[in-house]
Amino acid sequence: MKNTSFIGLASYTEKDAAIFKGRSQAIDDILSMLKRNDIVVLHSESGEGKSSLISAGLLPKLKSAGFIPVPIVITDKLFESH
């Protein structure tokens, strides 16, 4: 039987929340921090799953808790001259 929960190198999105597994403690910890603090910084090495954790794990939980999350993505393009 094929494992359908692993999507390779692509990031999980909010649509993948049902198959995103194994990070529930981290999601609950971050949600708890967000309820207590105005700013929470999530930092780790590239490829560690930050985007997937936020998109497929945290955003659905925030929405179900009554929050209205507004994702902001900062890219190098912000700093390019025109």
VEXGU-724891 format. One record per residue (C-alpha): residue number from 1; residue in three letters; x, y, z. Coordinates in steps of 0.1 Angstrom, whole numbers, plus 5000, padded with zeros to 4 digits. Example, Ala and Ser with C-alpha at 12.3 -4.5 7.8 and 13.67 -1.06 7.14 Angstrom:
@resi=1 resn=ALA c1=5123 c2=4955 c3=5078
@resi=2 resn=SER c1=5137 c2=4989 c3=5071
% end
This chain:
@resi=1 resn=MET c1=5000 c2=5000 c3=5000
@resi=2 resn=LYS c1=5014 c2=5034 c3=4990
@resi=3 resn=ASN c1=5020 c2=5060 c3=5018
@resi=4 resn=THR c1=4999 c2=5089 c3=5007
@resi=5 resn=SER c1=5010 c2=5112 c3=5036
@resi=6 resn=PHE c1=5045 c2=5119 c3=5023
@resi=7 resn=ILE c1=5045 c2=5144 c3=4995
@resi=8 resn=GLY c1=5082 c2=5146 c3=4989
@resi=9 resn=LEU c1=5101 c2=5178 c3=4989
@resi=10 resn=ALA c1=5071 c2=5200 c3=4984
@resi=11 resn=SER c1=5056 c2=5219 c3=5014
@resi=12 resn=TYR c1=5023 c2=5207 c3=5028
@resi=13 resn=THR c1=4995 c2=5233 c3=5024
@resi=14 resn=GLU c1=4964 c2=5239 c3=5043
@resi=15 resn=LYS c1=4946 c2=5215 c3=5019
@resi=16 resn=ASP c1=4969 c2=5188 c3=5032
@resi=17 resn=ALA c1=4959 c2=5192 c3=5069
@resi=18 resn=ALA c1=4942 c2=5158 c3=5070
@resi=19 resn=ILE c1=4974 c2=5140 c3=5060
@resi=20 resn=PHE c1=4999 c2=5162 c3=5079
@resi=21 resn=LYS c1=5010 c2=5140 c3=5108
@resi=22 resn=GLY c1=5035 c2=5138 c3=5136
@resi=23 resn=ARG c1=5038 c2=5175 c3=5147
@resi=24 resn=SER c1=5008 c2=5178 c3=5170
@resi=25 resn=GLN c1=5029 c2=5187 c3=5201
@resi=26 resn=ALA c1=5048 c2=5214 c3=5182
@resi=27 resn=ILE c1=5015 c2=5228 c3=5168
@resi=28 resn=ASP c1=4999 c2=5229 c3=5202
@resi=29 resn=ASP c1=5030 c2=5246 c3=5217
@resi=30 resn=ILE c1=5030 c2=5273 c3=5191
@resi=31 resn=LEU c1=4993 c2=5278 c3=5194
@resi=32 resn=SER c1=4997 c2=5282 c3=5232
@resi=33 resn=MET c1=5025 c2=5307 c3=5226
@resi=34 resn=LEU c1=5004 c2=5327 c3=5201
@resi=35 resn=LYS c1=4976 c2=5330 c3=5227
@resi=36 resn=ARG c1=5000 c2=5344 c3=5253
@resi=37 resn=ASN c1=5023 c2=5367 c3=5231
@resi=38 resn=ASP c1=5019 c2=5393 c3=5205
@resi=39 resn=ILE c1=5048 c2=5380 c3=5184
@resi=40 resn=VAL c1=5062 c2=5344 c3=5181
@resi=41 resn=VAL c1=5092 c2=5337 c3=5159
@resi=42 resn=LEU c1=5096 c2=5302 c3=5144
@resi=43 resn=HIS c1=5132 c2=5296 c3=5133
@resi=44 resn=SER c1=5150 c2=5266 c3=5121
@resi=45 resn=GLU c1=5173 c2=5254 c3=5093
@resi=46 resn=SER c1=5160 c2=5254 c3=5057
@resi=47 resn=GLY c1=5141 c2=5223 c3=5049
@resi=48 resn=GLU c1=5130 c2=5215 c3=5085
@resi=49 resn=GLY c1=5093 c2=5219 c3=5077
@resi=50 resn=LYS c1=5084 c2=5253 c3=5090
@resi=51 resn=SER c1=5062 c2=5262 c3=5061
@resi=52 resn=SER c1=5044 c2=5228 c3=5063
@resi=53 resn=LEU c1=5040 c2=5231 c3=5101
@resi=54 resn=ILE c1=5024 c2=5265 c3=5097
@resi=55 resn=SER c1=5003 c2=5259 c3=5066
@resi=56 resn=ALA c1=4990 c2=5223 c3=5072
@resi=57 resn=GLY c1=4992 c2=5223 c3=5110
@resi=58 resn=LEU c1=4989 c2=5257 c3=5126
@resi=59 resn=LEU c1=4965 c2=5276 c3=5103
@resi=60 resn=PRO c1=4937 c2=5250 c3=5106
@resi=61 resn=LYS c1=4940 c2=5250 c3=5144
@resi=62 resn=LEU c1=4941 c2=5288 c3=5145
@resi=63 resn=LYS c1=4909 c2=5290 c3=5124
@resi=64 resn=SER c1=4891 c2=5264 c3=5146
@resi=65 resn=ALA c1=4901 c2=5284 c3=5177
@resi=66 resn=GLY c1=4884 c2=5315 c3=5163
@resi=67 resn=PHE c1=4915 c2=5333 c3=5150
@resi=68 resn=ILE c1=4917 c2=5349 c3=5115
@resi=69 resn=PRO c1=4953 c2=5342 c3=5105
@resi=70 resn=VAL c1=4968 c2=5364 c3=5078
@resi=71 resn=PRO c1=5000 c2=5347 c3=5065
@resi=72 resn=ILE c1=5028 c2=5371 c3=5055
@resi=73 resn=VAL c1=5057 c2=5357 c3=5036
@resi=74 resn=ILE c1=5089 c2=5378 c3=5033
@resi=75 resn=THR c1=5110 c2=5370 c3=5003
@resi=76 resn=ASP c1=5142 c2=5383 c3=4988
@resi=77 resn=LYS c1=5120 c2=5401 c3=4961
@resi=78 resn=LEU c1=5111 c2=5427 c3=4987
@resi=79 resn=PHE c1=5147 c2=5438 c3=4987
@resi=80 resn=GLU c1=5153 c2=5439 c3=4950
@resi=81 resn=SER c1=5156 c2=5473 c3=4933
@resi=82 resn=HIS c1=5133 c2=5481 c3=4905
% end
